[in-house]
Amino acid sequence: QVQLQESGPGLVKPSQTLSLTCTVSGGSITTNHYYWNWIRQPPGKGLEWIGVIQYSGSTYYNSSLKSRTSISRDTSKNLFTLQLSSVTPEDTAVYYCTTNLYYWGQGTQVTVSS
């Protein structure tokens, strides 16, 4: 069974870059037809898809966040990462990593505040 675990700072200052890591166990991030997503849920709102890195390494982003988002991976460590630049308080959310929207991490709260 694939397991995912998010990690990263819980507090980020406005204008800085939010950096999160999703460590994967029980499966390889290069396995065919696995898609590794970042999704977030702001307080009181629904889920918002941020972007995906495919098993091939190709990346796709939510158009509304694309200019500030970068998703990458480290195949030697079996993990993938999220960087979101120039954050504002509106980026405060619980951030999740998920594969194929089937296996999910537990989520990590990120608050943007000075």
HELIX and SHEET records of a PDB file:
HELIX    1   1 LYS A   66  ARG A   68  5                                   3    
HELIX    2   2 PRO A   89  ASP A   91  5                                   3    
SHEET    1   A 4 GLN A   3  SER A   7  0                                        
SHEET    2   A 4 LEU A  18  SER A  25 -1                                        
SHEET    3   A 4 LEU A  79  LEU A  84 -1                                        
SHEET    4   A 4 THR A  69  ASP A  74 -1                                        
SHEET    1   B 6 LEU A  11  VAL A  12  0                                        
SHEET    2   B 6 THR A 108  VAL A 112  1                                        
SHEET    3   B 6 ALA A  93  THR A  99 -1                                        
SHEET    4   B 6 TYR A  35  GLN A  41 -1                                        
SHEET    5   B 6 GLU A  48  GLN A  54 -1                                        
SHEET    6   B 6 THR A  59  TYR A  61 -1                                        
SHEET    1   C 4 LEU A  11  VAL A  12  0                                        
SHEET    2   C 4 THR A 108  VAL A 112  1                                        
SHEET    3   C 4 ALA A  93  THR A  99 -1                                        
SHEET    4   C 4 TYR A 103  TRP A 104 -1                                        
END                                                                             
